[in-house]
Amino acid sequence: MRRRRILSAAALGGLVPFLPGKARAQRLPALSGYRITRWQADPFARGSYSYLARGARLDQRRDLAAPVGQTLFFAGEATNSDHPSTVHGALLSGQRAAREVAGTGARRVAVVGLGAAGLGAAQALAAQGLEVTAFEARDRLGGRVWSDHALGVPVDLGAFWIHGAEGNPLTQLAQETGTRTIEAGFEPFYMFDHRGWTWDEDDVPDAYWDHMTEQSWAADLEDLSADAEEDGIGFGGPDLMLPDGYDLVFRGLQGAYETRLSSPVDEIRYDGLGVALTVGGTVSTFDAAVVTVSLGVLKADAIGFTPPLPAPKRDAIRRLGMGLMNKTVLRFERPFWDTRAGGFGYLAPEIGWFGLWLNLMPVVGAPILVGFNVGREARALETRSDDAQIAEALAVLAHMPRG
Ligand SMILES: Cc1cc2nc3c(=O)[nH]c(=O)nc-3n(C[C@H](O)[C@H](O)[C@H](O)COP(=O)(O)OP(=O)(O)OC[C@H]3O[C@@H](n4cnc5c(N)ncnc54)[C@H](O)[C@@H]3O)c2cc1C
């Protein structure tokens, strides 16, 4: 892949050679807490992030981004051709949409959704002196950036990394807001399998590296377009984590606009003169609207558009893919793994099942492991109960090399 992405083989760096040897399944210390995500079932996300699906064209991200007339504008990670599927791509798309609105003479503007794209759009529109009202379906800001504190330390249940620190607007926002960042990832990286064997880099089957591509796009290999590698260019430099919570960078996107939380938009009527938004039976009118909801929400037809969106946009919504990545976050009473490791790869009999683990100990200072599932494995797991998912995760971890 041309860019360093979340979990690509390139991002993993060199595997640490580990002497092959047999280890027994071990008893694990007790869990002191857990968090499990279900991004597919989440009605305001309907997946984790977009990918170029088989049958989709690269230029369809532009079709998704294209304004409809002078009143309806679109932003969100899936609309960004250069930086799709990322937080910074979402932010830049919101700022791009704000520039488009500026050219129309609109005075009163609605923003639908307050994730990175909506926050970027609302701040930029307000900075131009426009009267901005932002509608957010959830009772919190940030969307797919979700910094959770239930385990006693900040753990991000959506995005973890600023991908490519150099020239990245999020790096700048982190600096401006005094948000701590650290270079952290999966290195050093150790592989183990379902028999408790540890693996040397040279022996890791190709199927596992294919699975890393699936991890990057949160999609199954057979669903990815052959052009997926050309999808986006990204920024260079190291990937950064935000140990005190990703959402802290959003403090840099405040502005003089009205925010309405717990306000899901049900319908958007638009014509050449303006837009009318329906929220819980109440209609509000504006000169223009910037829609930033996820591709998954658009696919689900969760917002009714009247008149229907133009055919190229509907085709883009249908053909671009919405991937699924879920995290299983486990806090133990004490660590049992090598806490100097960045991450662990797991070779299941069916490669992909809990195929990747991140050691959060160096990041947040607490004994926490994060298991990643994507695509078919994530879909299969998501419908299971918390207890069932935890049992699966612990069965895998029982084979992890001891520290
Ligand atoms: C598990 C996971 C891991 C990820 N890892 C990374 C990573 O490490 N680095 C990275 O750069 N990116 C990562 N991403 C992707 C990144 O989080 C997204 O690309 C980005 O946050 C999307 O921002 P957005 O503003 O486009 O969409 P969203 O954040 O989804 O914002 C859209 C907003 O619209 C709201 N909304 C939905 N429906 C309605 C409605 N009807 N009315 C009003 N509001 C509505 C939603 O609640 C949401 O707040 C990850 C995502 C996930 C899920």
The ligand as an SDF file (V2000), in Angstrom:
LIG
                    3D

 53 58  0  0  0  0  0  0  0  0999 V2000
  -12.7500    1.2030   15.3630 C   0  0  0  0  0  0  0  0  0  0  0  0
  -12.2560    2.3500   14.5140 C   0  0  0  0  0  0  0  0  0  0  0  0
  -10.8960    2.5920   14.4190 C   0  0  0  0  0  0  0  0  0  0  0  0
  -10.4350    3.6690   13.6490 C   0  0  0  0  0  0  0  0  0  0  0  0
   -9.1060    3.9580   13.6570 N   0  0  0  0  0  0  0  0  0  0  0  0
   -8.6700    5.0960   13.0770 C   0  0  0  0  0  0  0  0  0  0  0  0
   -7.3670    5.5720   13.3080 C   0  0  0  0  0  0  0  0  0  0  0  0
   -6.5930    4.9720   14.0670 O   0  0  0  0  0  0  0  0  0  0  0  0
   -6.9900    6.7330   12.6900 N   0  0  0  0  0  0  0  0  0  0  0  0
   -7.8200    7.4250   11.8690 C   0  0  0  0  0  0  0  0  0  0  0  0
   -7.4220    8.4620   11.3150 O   0  0  0  0  0  0  0  0  0  0  0  0
   -9.1050    7.0090   11.6550 N   0  0  0  0  0  0  0  0  0  0  0  0
   -9.5420    5.8880   12.2520 C   0  0  0  0  0  0  0  0  0  0  0  0
  -10.8410    5.5100   12.1360 N   0  0  0  0  0  0  0  0  0  0  0  0
  -11.7120    6.2510   11.2150 C   0  0  0  0  0  0  0  0  0  0  0  0
  -12.1320    7.5980   11.7940 C   0  0  0  0  0  0  0  0  0  0  0  0
  -12.6230    7.4230   13.0990 O   0  0  0  0  0  0  0  0  0  0  0  0
  -13.2090    8.2140   10.9150 C   0  0  0  0  0  0  0  0  0  0  0  0
  -12.7470    8.2530    9.5750 O   0  0  0  0  0  0  0  0  0  0  0  0
  -13.5960    9.6300   11.3060 C   0  0  0  0  0  0  0  0  0  0  0  0
  -13.6900    9.7810   12.6960 O   0  0  0  0  0  0  0  0  0  0  0  0
  -14.9240    9.9580   10.6300 C   0  0  0  0  0  0  0  0  0  0  0  0
  -15.3330   11.2880   10.9340 O   0  0  0  0  0  0  0  0  0  0  0  0
  -16.6310   11.8680   10.1990 P   0  0  0  0  0  0  0  0  0  0  0  0
  -16.8520   13.2040   10.7390 O   0  0  0  0  0  0  0  0  0  0  0  0
  -16.5090   11.6770    8.7400 O   0  0  0  0  0  0  0  0  0  0  0  0
  -17.8090   10.8730   10.6240 O   0  0  0  0  0  0  0  0  0  0  0  0
  -18.4030   10.5980   12.0750 P   0  0  0  0  0  0  0  0  0  0  0  0
  -17.3430   10.6690   13.0980 O   0  0  0  0  0  0  0  0  0  0  0  0
  -19.1860    9.3470   11.9650 O   0  0  0  0  0  0  0  0  0  0  0  0
  -19.3650   11.8510   12.3010 O   0  0  0  0  0  0  0  0  0  0  0  0
  -20.6810   11.8730   11.7980 C   0  0  0  0  0  0  0  0  0  0  0  0
  -21.5860   12.3460   12.9040 C   0  0  0  0  0  0  0  0  0  0  0  0
  -22.9240   12.3520   12.4170 O   0  0  0  0  0  0  0  0  0  0  0  0
  -23.7690   11.9430   13.4600 C   0  0  0  0  0  0  0  0  0  0  0  0
  -25.0340   11.4840   12.8710 N   0  0  0  0  0  0  0  0  0  0  0  0
  -25.3430   10.3040   12.2980 C   0  0  0  0  0  0  0  0  0  0  0  0
  -26.6020   10.3040   11.8620 N   0  0  0  0  0  0  0  0  0  0  0  0
  -27.1170   11.5290   12.1590 C   0  0  0  0  0  0  0  0  0  0  0  0
  -28.3790   12.1400   11.9570 C   0  0  0  0  0  0  0  0  0  0  0  0
  -29.3840   11.4960   11.3580 N   0  0  0  0  0  0  0  0  0  0  0  0
  -28.5570   13.4130   12.3930 N   0  0  0  0  0  0  0  0  0  0  0  0
  -27.5640   14.0960   13.0170 C   0  0  0  0  0  0  0  0  0  0  0  0
  -26.3460   13.5520   13.2470 N   0  0  0  0  0  0  0  0  0  0  0  0
  -26.1270   12.2860   12.8120 C   0  0  0  0  0  0  0  0  0  0  0  0
  -22.9920   10.8580   14.1620 C   0  0  0  0  0  0  0  0  0  0  0  0
  -23.4480   10.6100   15.4630 O   0  0  0  0  0  0  0  0  0  0  0  0
  -21.5780   11.4230   14.1250 C   0  0  0  0  0  0  0  0  0  0  0  0
  -21.2900   12.1730   15.2840 O   0  0  0  0  0  0  0  0  0  0  0  0
  -11.3490    4.4730   12.9310 C   0  0  0  0  0  0  0  0  0  0  0  0
  -12.7190    4.2260   13.0400 C   0  0  0  0  0  0  0  0  0  0  0  0
  -13.1660    3.1970   13.8280 C   0  0  0  0  0  0  0  0  0  0  0  0
  -14.6540    2.9990   13.9850 C   0  0  0  0  0  0  0  0  0  0  0  0
  1  2  1  0
  2  3  1  0
  2 52  2  0
  3  4  2  0
  4  5  1  0
  4 50  1  0
  5  6  2  0
  6  7  1  0
  6 13  1  0
  7  8  2  0
  7  9  1  0
  9 10  1  0
 10 11  2  0
 10 12  1  0
 12 13  2  0
 13 14  1  0
 14 15  1  0
 14 50  1  0
 15 16  1  0
 16 17  1  0
 16 18  1  0
 18 19  1  0
 18 20  1  0
 20 21  1  0
 20 22  1  0
 22 23  1  0
 23 24  1  0
 24 25  2  0
 24 26  1  0
 24 27  1  0
 27 28  1  0
 28 29  2  0
 28 30  1  0
 28 31  1  0
 31 32  1  0
 32 33  1  0
 33 34  1  0
 33 48  1  0
 34 35  1  0
 35 36  1  0
 35 46  1  0
 36 37  1  0
 36 45  1  0
 37 38  2  0
 38 39  1  0
 39 40  1  0
 39 45  2  0
 40 41  1  0
 40 42  2  0
 42 43  1  0
 43 44  2  0
 44 45  1  0
 46 47  1  0
 46 48  1  0
 48 49  1  0
 50 51  2  0
 51 52  1  0
 52 53  1  0
M  END
$$$$
